[in-house]
Amino acid sequence: MANPKVTEALAQVQSSPDPAAAFENLLTNFQSVSTPQTALEDLKATIEAISNGHTSSQLGVVAQRSLLNSFIAAARSFNNPELWVSVANHALETLSAASGQASASVSTATSATTSGTFADQVAALLELAADGYEANEDNVAAARALSEIPLDSSQRRVSPEDRVRVWVRIVRNYLEVDDTTAAETYLNKLKNVIYQVADPTLNLHFRLSQARIQDAKREFLPASQAYHEISLSPAISEDERLHTLSMAVKCAILAPAGPLRSRVLGRLFKDERSPNLPEFGMLEKMFFDRLLAASEVQKFAEGLAPHQLATTADGSTVLARAVVEHNLLGVSRLYSNIGFDALGELLGLGADRAEDTTAKMIEQGRLVGRIDQIERIIWFEHGEASGEKGSGRAEVTVGKEMRRWDANVQSLAEEVENVTNALQREFPEFVAANLVV
């Protein structure tokens, strides 16, 4: 039930010779006649009084718009998110009913309400509801409320900045609940207008949202590069810069092993801030192609988000696959060739899975080598892979290993001869007495 003071004030307003000024005075001083306990019912009664047929005909459209703006300000003054949601919903229903339309709410605002006479006020009410939902961490409801805001109405001029501001909020709300599909829908809308926006904060939020979506979709290399660029922005605090740098390192580590990832790891390793991160030990080992121990991987996994630990189609996690591929790359730096069984033991896999993983990396151009399935041996080339599909296959050359052996023997013999000549020049008596030349 409404506060008696508000009921009395509304009765006086409606009988006033200047109801617009009387309503404005009531809304400006609303907290002096209402209380936090009765505010919801008081505000409902007020919006109904403003919108009823007799009063609205006296006020006129222009005065009603002004009063609706004051009404929203009065609702915000109570700083109660649940009240904001309830008041916004009730006001939308009341405006819709006053327009002769079916009942409307945040989720189903009618076109007559959102694009007609009170389009700006409806947009403000939807933002009020969204603020309330966000404060209560109901991100899906907040996104839906924001999506109802009329941005393409002929009755309302909306700048690119306003569109971007609303769409960025929608994207961020959907990302809070890991709904990347819905978030990407609005991100695609953002891409069409973001170039018209000069506001650095909005551009930063757009880039961060894009990086988060790429991260969630397991597009780890572009996500890492985007996070790293954001971490260099002076528009965010030092703590936030370090956090985004940490996200860049995590995504780079989870990316498929190969030359592209190596370049990203190199940039991150050379960043002077990286040694301050807890992930630096993992980054350093990956950059230098060192084999990773299970304990190091487990410690790193504790700092990952759930989607970064998701299970892939083959039953392994994203992290496990990244570690296996990295260790395989490290093995290729240590060995010229290795058997399937020995490789499987090193990688913690069975021989067949080790062979499959190697074949896939060679096929995708992330590793240079060849597989002898008859002898069950993998031969590695020590050159750098190009990253282009199909470029990792090494050709089998007849006598290649024998020629390499001959070259090594020749090189050793030449070095021995060089040492002998140097001794003969510097210590001829010692050579004459001890060596047969």
KOLMI-695890 format. One record per residue (C-alpha): x, y, z; residue in three letters. Coordinates in pm, whole numbers, padded with zeros to 5 digits, always signed. Each point is the difference from the previous one (the first is absolute). Example, Ala and Ser with C-alpha at 12.3 -4.5 7.8 and 13.67 -1.06 7.14 Angstrom:
<recs>
+01230-00450+00780ALA+00137+00344-00066SER
</recs>
This chain:
<recs>
+00000+00000+00000MET+00123+00349-00086ALA+00115+00238+00272ASN-00294+00222+00114PRO+00216+00309-00056LYS+00054-00099-00364VAL-00369-00080-00049THR-00095+00339+00140GLU+00265+00177-00211ALA-00124-00172-00318LEU-00357+00106+00074ALA+00113+00361+00041GLN+00204-00018-00321VAL-00294-00124-00205GLN-00223+00281+00126SER+00269+00263-00053SER-00051+00264-00271PRO+00356-00075-00120ASP+00041-00380+00037PRO+00329-00009-00194ALA+00174+00232+00248ALA-00160-00181+00293ALA+00116-00341-00124PHE+00349+00138-00061GLU+00017+00139+00354ASN-00120-00334+00144LEU+00257-00204-00193LEU+00284+00239+00083THR-00075-00038+00372ASN-00122-00360-00016PHE+00216-00132+00281GLN-00150+00256+00240SER-00347-00157-00034VAL+00093-00362-00071SER+00203-00256+00196THR+00225-00286-00111PRO-00260-00247+00127GLN-00286+00148-00204THR+00202+00140-00294ALA-00103-00274-00244LEU-00374+00047+00052GLU+00041+00379+00013ASP+00179+00006-00335LEU-00255-00235-00157LYS-00282+00227+00113ALA+00185+00303-00137THR+00057-00143-00349ILE-00362-00109-00016GLU-00110+00353+00092ALA+00224+00153-00267ILE-00125-00240-00268SER-00375-00012+00067ASN-00218+00138-00275GLY-00135+00309+00179HIS+00338+00117+00127THR+00189-00073-00321SER-00249+00209-00201SER+00065+00289+00237GLN+00379-00041-00005LEU+00070-00048-00369GLY+00275-00210-00156VAL+00291+00238+00065VAL-00081+00034+00371ALA-00046-00377+00034GLN+00343-00064-00151ARG+00158+00239+00248SER-00188-00158+00290LEU+00104-00351-00105LEU+00364+00111+00008ASN-00053+00142+00350SER-00178-00321+00101PHE+00302-00210-00107ILE+00232+00233+00194ALA-00220-00040+00308ALA+00012-00380-00032ALA+00381+00006-00031ARG+00030+00216+00311SER-00098-00298+00219PHE+00307-00199-00109ASN-00191-00330+00017ASN+00064-00232-00299PRO-00307-00217+00066GLU-00217+00311+00016LEU+00148+00121-00333TRP-00100-00323-00171VAL-00354-00003+00140SER-00060+00368-00067VAL+00133-00020-00357ALA-00219-00301-00081ASN-00309+00158+00149HIS+00064+00332-00178ALA+00038-00180-00336LEU-00326-00187+00058GLU-00176+00321+00098THR+00125+00192-00303LEU-00098-00286-00228SER-00349-00018+00150ALA-00036+00377-00030ALA+00090-00031-00369SER-00284-00248-00046GLY+00239-00290-00051GLN+00029-00341+00161ALA+00196-00032+00321SER+00372+00054-00047ALA+00304-00075+00210SER+00376+00018-00029VAL+00007-00320-00203SER-00296+00082-00229THR-00023+00376-00043ALA-00244+00084-00278THR+00107+00183-00310SER-00247+00281+00069ALA+00161+00061+00337THR+00362-00033-00102THR-00008+00189-00328SER-00282+00247+00056GLY-00069+00299+00215THR+00211-00096+00301PHE+00289-00180-00172ALA+00272+00185+00196ASP-00176-00059+00330GLN-00055-00370-00076VAL+00370-00030-00080ALA+00082+00160+00336ALA-00238-00239+00180LEU+00161-00300-00170LEU+00343+00126+00107GLU-00133+00040+00354LEU-00117-00362-00005ALA+00332-00116-00149ALA+00192+00183+00274ASP-00209-00180+00258GLY+00049-00339-00160TYR+00378+00056-00025GLU+00020+00104+00365ALA-00178-00326+00089ASN+00231-00195-00236GLU-00289-00109-00221ASP+00203+00055-00316ASN-00232-00175-00243VAL-00297+00214+00106ALA+00218+00311-00023ALA+00105-00088-00354ALA-00360-00061-00103ARG-00110+00332+00147ALA+00276+00184-00185LEU-00085-00180-00325SER-00354+00151+00018GLU+00135+00357-00008ILE-00110+00162-00329PRO+00317+00083-00193LEU-00137+00016-00355ASP-00325+00192+00057SER-00084+00290-00229SER-00148+00172+00307GLN+00333+00007+00178ARG+00345+00114-00107ARG+00267-00238+00122VAL+00370+00075-00052SER+00257-00272-00081PRO+00143+00049+00350GLU-00339-00074+00158ASP-00045-00313-00213ARG+00347-00123+00087VAL-00050+00074+00370ARG-00316-00214+00010VAL+00138-00285-00212TRP+00324-00014+00202VAL-00205-00039+00319ARG-00204-00279-00160ILE+00317-00182-00112VAL+00159+00030+00343ARG-00315-00129+00173ASN-00019-00305-00225TYR+00371-00067+00050LEU-00053+00001+00377GLU-00217-00312-00044VAL+00224-00148-00274ASP-00266+00037-00269ASP+00250+00070-00277THR-00251-00065-00278THR-00230+00283+00110ALA+00297+00222+00081ALA+00150-00051-00345GLU-00331+00102-00163THR+00028+00344+00155TYR+00375+00016-00051LEU-00062-00036-00374ASN-00234+00300+00020LYS+00272+00192+00181LEU+00249-00070-00279LYS-00218+00194-00243ASN+00002+00325+00201VAL+00300-00006+00234ILE+00215+00178-00258TYR-00230+00305+00039GLN+00066+00021+00375VAL+00295+00196+00135ALA-00063-00067+00369ASP+00310-00192+00121PRO-00191-00174+00280THR-00263-00142-00237LEU+00271-00111-00242ASN+00186-00169+00284LEU-00315-00184+00113HIS-00062-00112-00358PHE+00353-00139-00036ARG-00019-00171+00337LEU-00337-00157-00086SER+00141-00121-00331GLN+00298-00157+00178ALA-00227-00171+00256ARG-00217-00148-00275ILE+00306-00128-00188GLN+00127-00148+00326ASP-00335-00171+00068ALA-00008-00139-00357LYS+00353-00141+00054ARG+00151+00232-00261GLU+00291+00038+00237PHE+00263+00163-00223LEU-00209+00302-00111PRO-00138+00025+00355ALA+00353+00011+00141SER+00105+00272-00243GLN-00310+00205+00081ALA+00052-00035+00376TYR+00365+00103-00037HIS-00092+00314-00194GLU-00259+00092+00264ILE+00257-00056+00277SER+00208+00280-00153LEU-00286+00253+00011SER+00052+00295+00236PRO-00381+00028+00034ALA-00012-00280+00260ILE+00161-00031+00342SER+00327-00181+00065GLU-00177-00295+00165ASP-00232-00039-00299GLU+00294+00019-00240ARG+00174-00281+00186LEU-00323-00203+00004HIS-00046+00029-00377THR+00369-00082-00052LEU-00055-00312+00211SER-00299-00092-00222MET+00220+00050-00306ALA+00260-00241+00141VAL-00263-00262+00088LYS-00153+00012-00348CYS+00343-00023-00167ALA+00087-00306+00208ILE-00330-00166-00094LEU+00039+00074-00371ALA+00102-00277-00244PRO+00378-00052+00000ALA+00176+00127-00309GLY+00181+00299-00154PRO-00291+00242+00046LEU-00022-00075+00369ARG+00379+00024+00032SER-00009+00356-00131ARG-00275+00098+00246VAL+00189-00166+00287LEU+00311+00194-00102GLY-00179+00336+00022ARG-00146-00086+00340LEU+00330-00133+00136PHE+00179+00320-00101LYS-00262+00217+00172ASP+00179+00140+00305GLU-00313-00048+00216ARG-00026-00375-00062SER+00244-00111+00276PRO-00248+00142+00254ASN-00269-00247-00108LEU-00059-00337+00169PRO-00015-00157-00349GLU+00351+00116-00091PHE+00166-00335+00081GLY-00234-00178-00241MET+00048+00273-00261LEU+00380-00026+00023GLU+00004-00377-00044LYS-00234+00016-00296MET+00199+00279-00165PHE+00322-00203+00025PHE-00175-00324-00109ASP+00078-00175+00329ARG-00197-00304+00108LEU-00271+00068+00260LEU-00043-00204+00318ALA-00344-00112+00119ALA+00031+00200+00324SER+00062+00323-00193GLU-00301-00064-00222VAL-00223-00070+00301GLN+00103+00323+00170LYS-00067+00197-00318PHE-00343-00164-00041ALA-00113+00138+00337GLU-00008+00352-00146GLY-00201-00083-00314LEU-00365+00078-00070ALA-00249-00289-00042PRO-00020+00036-00378HIS+00379-00024-00020GLN-00019-00338+00169LEU-00284-00130-00216ALA+00016-00348-00150THR+00069-00025-00373THR-00144-00248-00250ALA+00275-00256+00067ASP-00071-00005+00375GLY+00300+00209+00110SER-00010+00351+00140THR+00112+00309-00189VAL+00296+00033+00238LEU+00100-00366-00031ALA+00001+00022-00378ARG+00209+00320+00006ALA+00253-00161+00236VAL+00027-00318-00210VAL+00058+00199-00318GLU+00257+00221+00173HIS+00189-00298+00143ASN-00003-00163-00345LEU+00157+00316-00140LEU+00260-00016+00280GLY+00075-00365-00081VAL+00059+00095-00365SER+00273+00240+00118ARG+00175-00275+00198LEU-00027-00299-00233TYR+00069-00063-00366SER-00229-00301+00012ASN-00202-00189+00258ILE-00219-00310+00007GLY-00375+00013+00052PHE+00015-00178+00335ASP+00277+00219+00141ALA-00176+00317-00116LEU-00327-00115+00156GLY+00178-00059+00330GLU+00157+00347-00007LEU-00331+00168-00080LEU-00204-00210+00242GLY-00206-00144-00284LEU-00033-00332-00171GLY+00211-00065-00307ALA-00297+00031-00237ASP-00109+00338+00141ARG+00358+00126-00012ALA+00014-00095-00368GLU-00337+00165-00071ASP+00103+00322+00174THR+00328+00012-00190THR-00170-00067-00332ALA-00252+00277+00063LYS+00269+00255+00085MET+00205-00095-00307ILE-00308+00022-00222GLU-00089+00346+00139GLN+00354+00128-00056GLY+00074+00047+00370ARG+00276-00262+00009LEU+00250-00110-00267VAL+00061-00371-00026GLY-00110-00333-00146ARG-00143-00323+00138ILE+00128-00345-00088ASP-00297-00219+00092GLN+00176-00323-00098ILE+00295+00059+00234GLU-00228+00193+00243ARG+00243+00292+00014ILE-00055+00375-00025ILE+00277+00202-00166TRP+00025+00368+00091PHE+00149+00282-00206GLU+00155+00272+00209HIS-00109+00286-00222GLY-00280+00238+00101GLU-00351-00094-00113ALA-00183+00254-00217SER-00346-00045+00147GLY-00152-00055-00345GLU-00213-00310-00044LYS+00186-00283-00167GLY+00341+00166+00034SER+00127-00217+00286GLY+00064-00317-00200ARG+00371-00078-00032ALA+00105-00180-00316GLU+00179-00334+00031VAL+00341+00037-00160THR+00200-00316-00084VAL+00330-00012+00192GLY-00081+00320+00186LYS+00097-00131+00343GLU+00322-00155-00135MET+00104+00328-00160ARG-00070+00180+00324ARG+00221-00256+00181TRP+00278+00047-00257ASP-00021+00378+00039ALA+00028-00029+00378ASN+00304-00231-00026VAL+00165+00236-00248GLN-00066+00298+00227SER+00153-00184+00297LEU+00310-00098-00200ALA+00049+00358-00113GLU-00022+00125+00358GLU+00262-00257+00113VAL+00230+00110-00282GLU-00045+00367+00096ASN+00093-00076+00362VAL+00308-00197-00114THR+00118+00286-00226ASN-00047+00251+00279ALA+00208-00215+00240LEU+00273-00038-00260GLN+00021+00377-00045ARG+00002+00086+00369GLU+00184-00299+00152PHE+00216-00165-00271PRO+00227-00181+00253GLU-00301-00156+00177PHE-00146-00118-00332VAL+00332-00143-00113ALA+00040-00191+00323ALA-00356-00125+00053ASN-00194-00001-00324LEU+00044-00174-00330VAL-00075+00254-00271VAL
</recs>
